[in-house]
Amino acid sequence: MKSVSRSILDAYNLALRLAGGRLKTAEGETAAGLQEHRVMIPAGSRSDTNPLEIRVNGPENATFDFDWPAAELYRLRDVWLTGDQGQVFLKDGSLFTPWVQPYDLQKLKISRPLKLGATRIKGPVFHLTGRNHDNRGHFMLQHLPRLMAARDYLRSLPDYRLLVAPGHSRWQARYITWAGLDPSKIIEGTRGTMQVDDLIFVPNLYGKPGLCPPQFYAELSDCAASYPVKDGPGRPLFVTRRDAPDKQLLNEERIVEILRSKIGPVDVIRLGEHSLPDQIGMFRAAPLVMGPIGQGLCNVLFCQNTLLAMLVPGTTTQQVYSSAHGTQLARMCGNQAISFISGENVASRGNWHFPEERFITLLDRLLEQPEAARLKRDTP
C-alpha cells in the first residue's frame, strides 16, 4: 500500500504531466549547487579467463570482459530527493542526470519534487538508496560499492549521516556494519519529497554485467575477515532456493543427494534462517559453495579460497541468466568458480530442472581438478 506522502507526490506529478510540464536535466559538471567533484577511481576494464571453466566445460564462455565507469563523488548544496529511490533534483529544479546512470531516462518513472511539506534533512548526508535498494543482492553488489568509494571521504568528515530507503534501515545496518561504517549514522528517507542541505552522492558504478569495480568487492571481502569462522574448516554448503518466489531448482533434493554421494556431508542452508554474521562465518569456512543461480550466491563475496559451483539454466551459447554475479564475483575475491550449465532452455524467471546425468558428468569432471582437492573423500 502506498504511503500518504507517496500518493500525494504521484498525484502532483500526474498533474504536471497533464499540464505538459517539461523536465529539465543537468550533467554533473554543470549542476547548480555543486560544491565539490572528485574522481575516486578512474574508469577501467577487466578481462578474465577462467582455466577451471575451460578444463571442465570447454573454452566457450570461459573469458569474461567488462568495463566500469569512473567512481565520481559529488557534493551538492540545496537538493531535493523524491521517493524511496531518492531521485536527485537540484535547487534550480533540474534532474541530476548522474542519478540516472546506467539507465535510459526515457524508460524511468521520474517524480519531480513537491516542495510544499517536504521533509528537511540537514547534512552532510550520503545518498545510499536508488533502484533495487530493497533487494539484498543488489544492495550488496551495487549500492555498497558506492559507499566503499566514499568511505574514506566520509570518515574524514567531523560528522555525516547515511540516508537509506524507508523501511530498510534494520537489515541494511548489518551490511553497513560489515562494510566498516557506523550504523548509528543511518537515517531513513521518505516516500515523498526530502530537502537536503548538503548531499554527498556517488552514482551507480556498474555497466552491462551489473558489476562494479573489482577493488570494492575485494575490500568488502577483506572486511569479512573480521568475523569469526566457527569450528574451524566448515562443510560444503548448498544454498537452497526452495523458499524463493521464482527460479526454483525443482529437483534440488536429488541434486543434493548426488552431491553427498560424491563428496560426503553437505549442509543445505536457507539464508533467512541465519544472521548476517553467521552467514559470513559459514561461507568463509566452506570449502565448496553450490546452488542454483540467485541472490543467495552473492554471499560468495564473503569468501576467500572457496570453490563456487553455480547451477545455471540454459546452454553454453544461450544462458538464461548471466553468471557474472556468481563466478566472476567469486574470482574477484580470490576464489575459484565454475558454472554448471543445464544444457536445457527454460523460460525467464521460471522454475527448472538440472538433468541428473549431466550434473553427474560435470561434478565428476570437477572432482578431477586440483581446485577440488579439498572435496575428495579420505575413504572410498
C-alpha angles and dihedrals in degrees: 000000000000119000119242091249091052093048091052092047091050092049091050092051092047089055090050092052093048089050090052095244111179120230114230120207135195132196123228099262094047097045117137109239095022108160101169140004124189134173103222095186129356126248114273148163139228132207116189129179114197110214092190090056091052094050094049105029105018130247097302112111091355093121120067125192127183140158131213132199125241114279103241127184121207127189113199135186125219103002133164124222124198132202130348090300091061098231105201122233124177126230091262090058097256122138109243101234097204085072088062099055131145091014131085108255091213091062096051129090104233121199114199117213124269100209096190107095095003119162111247119220120187117218173265086082128167114217108232104165135076139121116353091009090144095060115087093213094051091044091053098043103033110022103036091056087059087055092047090053089057099035099103091041091054093047089056091060121091088230139355140161134220115229114209132174118278115270096019106080095098098062096029089056089068091055092045089052089051089052089058101254131120112265091202086074091068122113126175123234127214136248090240128053127317129192112211120191097198119018127185111199135181114184123226111292101204135093135188100327092047094241128128130213109309094231092069092053090048090051092049090049089052089052088060090062089079091066117089120250106221124226097358119266110020134216125261113277129220110196108212128213094190090115094046122109093233145001092050119169099232097198093044094128091056092047090052090048090054091047092052091049089058104040108014128237117023126180114224108207138190107205093213089067094060133064119241093253090051091048090052092050094047095048094046091051097046118102089200133028116189135169146118116294112277147100095303094066090060083081087080080089085080093056136091123179092009128131115233120199110184121194111220132182119229136045133292090259097040116032116184092215131022112254093207094105089060116028099028093042090051093052092049088059097050101268136122117244143179138177121228103207115203096218091225129096120233134180116274111272090002126135113258149183130236110218106245097218091051091049091052091050094050093043092051090051091049093050089056091061124093090234088067096049093114091058098059117109118248089221132031 
